[in-house]
Amino acid sequence: MAMSTSINRSVGISDKELQTGMFGAVSISGKKRGENEDGKGSVMSGGQFDPIEQKKALAKKQAYKIVKDALANELKMDSTVQEVKDHADRLREDLEKAQNEIGRIEKEKEAWREECGVDADSQEQKDLELLEKREAYGRGDLSKALTKEEEKRLAEIDKQGYTEYQKRALALEKHKTPYEDTVNKAEAGVMADNAMIRGTRLARLKKDLIRKAQNEAEDALAAASEEVIGMLVDEAKEHMDEKSEELQEKAEERAEEKEQQQEKIDAAKEEKAQTETMVRLDSQKADYQQEIEEMMRKMNLMAEDIKGIKVDETIK
């Protein structure tokens, strides 16, 4: 059945694990798809607990149970209907046997009438039929109610007595009673059984339990899919937040490194400026020393008189 196959696939049941019935299929392995040999579903990913896989496994388990329960109910209904059918068949067999016995007795009565030479339209035969009618009404057959005229004639027959033909014919008629009861009960039973079977079929058509279960299973899987999507989105957001935080930390590290590098550059620039200043002061000191010596020569000072004159070392 196409519908049954789609259900099996939607809940993850392999065809080999199913036993098909009149109205569906059920698992015969006792395991569900995704279960290990110990019967536990796999919710581990990379050796760690995975809530998403658990959600998927639970959704499949729920969908499987919905369909399994529906199929089990269908199979139970199949069994009940079959029991009713078997009962109706047994009643029909009883009915046929009882009818055969009634027919045999009727033939025996007819043979007795011919043997006695009683004409079918004779008063004796009509009186017998009236007596049989009273017997039937006495057994509860309300369709055999007697009129006043019939009751009056029966009183006359009882007064005058029965003929030998009528006595034996009435005895044979009484032999039909248990078989007639069987016929009545069997016919009523067959009618009741057929009504039950028709009612079950109509209920199935109206409820359509398999399709309803399929829809419920699909709804359960769809709801689980939405939850899984939400979990994946949350997981992605969390991952993005972690990534953003990681990037922020790296940016801060790069800013710190840049600041340290700038400090080194500034220190190097300061050292260079100090060096250039010292060089400039040394150059100026040499120039001052030369000017002083030149001035001394101009003033005709002796070298030994100015020996020891030096430029103040404190000039910076």
C-alpha positions as CSV (number, residue, x, y, z in Angstrom):
1,M,0.0,0.0,0.0
2,A,1.4,3.4,-1.0
3,M,0.1,5.2,2.1
4,S,1.6,2.5,4.4
5,T,5.0,2.8,2.6
6,S,5.1,6.5,3.0
7,I,4.3,6.2,6.7
8,N,7.1,3.6,7.2
9,R,9.6,5.9,5.5
10,S,8.5,9.0,7.5
11,V,9.1,7.3,10.8
12,G,12.2,5.5,9.8
13,I,11.0,1.8,9.7
14,S,12.6,-0.4,7.2
15,D,10.4,-2.7,5.0
16,K,12.3,-5.8,6.3
17,E,11.1,-5.0,9.9
18,L,7.4,-4.9,9.0
19,Q,4.7,-7.5,8.8
20,T,1.8,-6.5,6.6
21,G,-1.8,-7.1,7.6
22,M,-5.1,-6.4,6.0
23,F,-5.1,-2.7,6.9
24,G,-1.5,-1.9,7.6
25,A,1.9,-3.1,8.8
26,V,3.6,-3.4,12.2
27,S,7.2,-3.9,13.3
28,I,8.2,-7.5,14.1
29,S,11.8,-6.8,15.2
30,G,10.9,-4.8,18.3
31,K,13.5,-2.2,17.4
32,K,13.1,1.2,15.9
33,R,15.2,2.8,13.3
34,G,18.2,4.6,14.9
35,E,18.3,2.2,17.9
36,N,21.4,0.2,18.9
37,E,21.4,-3.4,19.8
38,D,20.7,-2.4,23.4
39,G,17.6,-0.6,22.3
40,K,18.9,2.9,23.1
41,G,18.8,5.6,20.5
42,S,22.0,7.3,19.5
43,V,22.2,10.9,20.8
44,M,26.0,11.1,20.8
45,S,27.9,13.2,18.3
46,G,31.7,13.1,18.4
47,G,31.5,11.3,21.7
48,Q,29.5,14.2,23.2
49,F,25.8,14.5,24.1
50,D,23.9,16.1,21.2
51,P,20.5,17.6,22.2
52,I,19.6,18.1,18.5
53,E,20.0,14.4,17.8
54,Q,18.1,13.6,20.9
55,K,15.2,15.8,19.7
56,K,15.2,14.1,16.3
57,A,15.3,10.6,18.0
58,L,12.4,11.5,20.3
59,A,10.3,12.9,17.4
60,K,10.9,9.7,15.4
61,K,10.0,7.6,18.4
62,Q,6.8,9.6,18.9
63,A,5.8,9.4,15.2
64,Y,6.6,5.7,15.3
65,K,4.4,5.2,18.3
66,I,1.5,7.1,16.7
67,V,1.6,4.9,13.6
68,K,2.2,1.7,15.6
69,D,-0.8,2.3,17.8
70,A,-3.0,3.1,14.8
71,L,-1.8,0.0,13.0
72,A,-2.3,-2.1,16.2
73,N,-5.8,-0.8,16.5
74,E,-6.5,-1.6,12.9
75,L,-5.2,-5.1,13.3
76,K,-7.3,-5.5,16.4
77,M,-10.3,-4.4,14.4
78,D,-9.3,-6.8,11.7
79,S,-9.3,-9.6,14.2
80,T,-12.6,-8.6,15.7
81,V,-14.3,-8.4,12.2
82,Q,-12.8,-11.8,11.3
83,E,-14.2,-13.3,14.5
84,V,-17.7,-11.9,13.6
85,K,-17.4,-13.2,10.1
86,D,-16.5,-16.7,11.4
87,H,-19.4,-16.6,13.8
88,A,-21.8,-15.6,11.0
89,D,-20.4,-18.5,8.9
90,R,-21.1,-20.9,11.7
91,L,-24.6,-19.5,12.1
92,R,-25.2,-20.0,8.4
93,E,-24.1,-23.6,8.7
94,D,-26.5,-24.1,11.6
95,L,-29.2,-22.4,9.6
96,E,-28.7,-24.6,6.6
97,K,-28.8,-27.8,8.7
98,A,-31.9,-26.7,10.4
99,Q,-33.6,-25.8,7.2
100,N,-32.7,-29.2,5.7
101,E,-34.3,-30.9,8.7
102,I,-37.4,-28.8,8.4
103,G,-37.6,-29.7,4.7
104,R,-37.2,-33.3,5.5
105,I,-40.1,-33.1,8.0
106,E,-42.3,-31.3,5.5
107,K,-41.6,-34.1,3.0
108,E,-42.5,-36.7,5.6
109,K,-45.8,-34.8,6.4
110,E,-46.6,-34.6,2.7
111,A,-46.0,-38.3,2.2
112,W,-48.2,-39.0,5.2
113,R,-51.0,-36.9,3.7
114,E,-50.8,-38.7,0.4
115,E,-50.7,-42.0,2.2
116,C,-53.9,-41.1,4.2
117,G,-55.5,-39.9,1.0
118,V,-56.3,-36.4,2.4
119,D,-56.9,-33.8,-0.3
120,A,-54.9,-30.6,0.0
121,D,-58.2,-28.6,-0.2
122,S,-60.2,-30.8,2.1
123,Q,-61.7,-29.6,5.4
124,E,-59.5,-32.1,7.3
125,Q,-56.4,-30.5,5.9
126,K,-57.7,-27.0,6.6
127,D,-58.5,-28.0,10.2
128,L,-54.9,-29.3,10.5
129,E,-53.5,-26.1,9.3
130,L,-55.6,-24.2,11.8
131,L,-54.4,-26.4,14.6
132,E,-50.8,-25.8,13.5
133,K,-51.4,-22.1,13.5
134,R,-52.6,-22.2,17.1
135,E,-49.5,-24.2,18.0
136,A,-47.3,-21.6,16.4
137,Y,-49.0,-18.7,18.1
138,G,-48.6,-20.6,21.4
139,R,-44.8,-20.8,20.8
140,G,-44.7,-17.0,20.5
141,D,-45.2,-16.4,16.7
142,L,-47.4,-13.3,17.0
143,S,-48.0,-13.3,13.2
144,K,-50.2,-16.4,13.8
145,A,-52.8,-14.5,15.9
146,L,-56.2,-16.1,15.6
147,T,-59.5,-14.5,14.6
148,K,-62.7,-15.0,16.5
149,E,-64.0,-17.3,13.7
150,E,-60.8,-19.4,13.9
151,E,-61.1,-19.7,17.7
152,K,-64.7,-20.9,17.3
153,R,-63.7,-23.5,14.7
154,L,-60.8,-24.7,16.9
155,A,-63.2,-25.2,19.8
156,E,-65.4,-27.4,17.5
157,I,-62.3,-29.4,16.4
158,D,-61.2,-30.0,20.0
159,K,-64.7,-31.1,20.9
160,Q,-65.0,-33.6,18.0
161,G,-61.5,-34.9,18.4
162,Y,-58.5,-35.2,15.9
163,T,-58.2,-37.7,13.1
164,E,-55.3,-40.1,12.9
165,Y,-53.9,-38.1,10.1
166,Q,-54.1,-34.9,12.1
167,K,-52.5,-36.5,15.2
168,R,-49.4,-37.7,13.4
169,A,-49.2,-34.5,11.3
170,L,-49.3,-32.4,14.5
171,A,-46.6,-34.6,16.1
172,L,-44.3,-34.2,13.0
173,E,-45.0,-30.4,13.1
174,K,-43.8,-30.3,16.7
175,H,-40.6,-32.0,15.7
176,K,-39.9,-28.9,13.5
177,T,-39.9,-26.6,16.6
178,P,-36.2,-26.8,17.7
179,Y,-35.1,-26.5,14.1
180,E,-37.4,-23.5,13.6
181,D,-35.9,-21.9,16.7
182,T,-32.4,-22.5,15.3
183,V,-33.4,-20.9,12.1
184,N,-34.8,-17.8,13.8
185,K,-31.8,-17.4,16.1
186,A,-29.3,-18.0,13.2
187,E,-31.1,-15.5,10.9
188,A,-31.1,-12.9,13.7
189,G,-27.5,-13.6,14.5
190,V,-26.3,-13.3,10.9
191,M,-28.2,-10.0,10.6
192,A,-26.6,-8.7,13.7
193,D,-23.1,-9.8,12.6
194,N,-23.5,-8.2,9.2
195,A,-24.7,-5.0,10.8
196,M,-21.6,-5.0,13.0
197,I,-19.3,-5.6,10.1
198,R,-21.0,-2.8,8.1
199,G,-20.8,-0.5,11.1
200,T,-17.1,-1.1,11.5
201,R,-16.4,-0.5,7.8
202,L,-18.4,2.8,7.9
203,A,-16.5,3.9,11.1
204,R,-13.2,3.2,9.4
205,L,-14.2,5.2,6.4
206,K,-15.3,8.1,8.6
207,K,-12.3,8.1,11.0
208,D,-9.7,6.9,8.5
209,L,-7.4,6.1,11.4
210,I,-4.4,5.2,9.3
211,R,-4.4,8.6,7.5
212,K,-5.1,10.4,10.7
213,A,-2.2,8.7,12.3
214,Q,0.0,9.5,9.3
215,N,-1.0,13.2,9.6
216,E,-0.3,13.2,13.4
217,A,3.1,11.5,12.8
218,E,3.9,14.1,10.1
219,D,2.8,16.9,12.4
220,A,5.0,15.6,15.2
221,L,8.0,15.4,12.9
222,A,7.3,18.9,11.5
223,A,7.0,20.3,15.0
224,A,10.3,18.6,15.9
225,S,11.9,19.9,12.8
226,E,10.9,23.5,13.7
227,E,12.4,23.0,17.2
228,V,15.5,21.5,15.7
229,I,15.8,24.5,13.3
230,G,15.4,26.8,16.3
231,M,18.1,24.9,18.2
232,L,20.4,25.1,15.2
233,V,19.8,28.9,14.9
234,D,20.5,29.3,18.6
235,E,23.6,27.2,18.2
236,A,24.7,29.3,15.2
237,K,24.1,32.6,17.2
238,E,26.1,31.2,20.1
239,H,28.9,30.2,17.7
240,M,28.8,33.7,16.1
241,D,28.9,35.3,19.5
242,E,31.8,33.2,20.5
243,K,33.5,34.0,17.2
244,S,32.7,37.7,17.6
245,E,34.2,37.6,21.1
246,E,37.2,35.9,19.8
247,L,37.6,38.4,17.0
248,Q,37.2,41.2,19.6
249,E,39.9,39.7,21.8
250,K,42.2,39.4,18.8
251,A,41.5,43.0,17.8
252,E,42.3,44.2,21.3
253,E,45.5,42.1,21.2
254,R,46.5,43.7,17.9
255,A,45.7,47.2,19.3
256,E,47.8,46.5,22.3
257,E,50.7,45.2,20.1
258,K,50.3,48.3,18.0
259,E,50.4,50.5,21.1
260,Q,53.6,48.7,22.3
261,Q,55.1,49.1,18.9
262,Q,54.3,52.8,18.9
263,E,55.9,53.2,22.3
264,K,59.0,51.6,20.9
265,I,59.0,53.9,17.9
266,D,58.5,56.9,20.2
267,A,61.3,55.8,22.5
268,A,63.6,55.3,19.5
269,K,62.7,58.8,18.2
270,E,63.4,60.3,21.7
271,E,66.7,58.5,21.9
272,K,67.6,59.7,18.4
273,A,66.7,63.3,19.3
274,Q,68.8,63.1,22.4
275,T,71.7,61.7,20.4
276,E,71.4,64.5,17.8
277,T,71.3,67.1,20.6
278,M,74.5,65.7,22.2
279,V,76.2,65.7,18.8
280,R,75.1,69.3,18.3
281,L,76.4,70.3,21.7
282,D,79.7,68.6,21.1
283,S,80.0,70.5,17.8
284,Q,79.1,73.8,19.4
285,K,81.7,73.1,22.2
286,A,84.4,72.6,19.6
287,D,83.3,75.9,17.9
288,Y,83.5,77.8,21.2
289,Q,86.9,76.3,22.0
290,Q,88.2,77.5,18.6
291,E,86.7,81.0,19.0
292,I,88.4,81.3,22.4
293,E,91.7,80.2,21.1
294,E,91.4,82.7,18.2
295,M,90.5,85.5,20.5
296,M,93.6,84.6,22.7
297,R,95.9,84.8,19.8
298,K,94.5,88.1,18.8
299,M,95.1,89.4,22.3
300,N,98.7,88.1,22.0
301,L,98.3,86.0,25.1
302,M,100.8,83.4,25.7
303,A,99.7,79.9,25.5
304,E,101.1,79.0,28.9
305,D,99.1,81.9,30.5
306,I,95.9,80.5,29.3
307,K,96.8,77.0,29.9
308,G,94.0,75.1,31.5
309,I,91.3,77.4,30.1
310,K,88.5,75.2,29.1
311,V,85.0,75.6,28.1
312,D,82.6,75.2,31.0
313,E,81.6,71.6,30.9
314,T,78.3,72.4,32.2
315,I,77.1,73.7,28.8
316,K,74.5,71.3,27.6
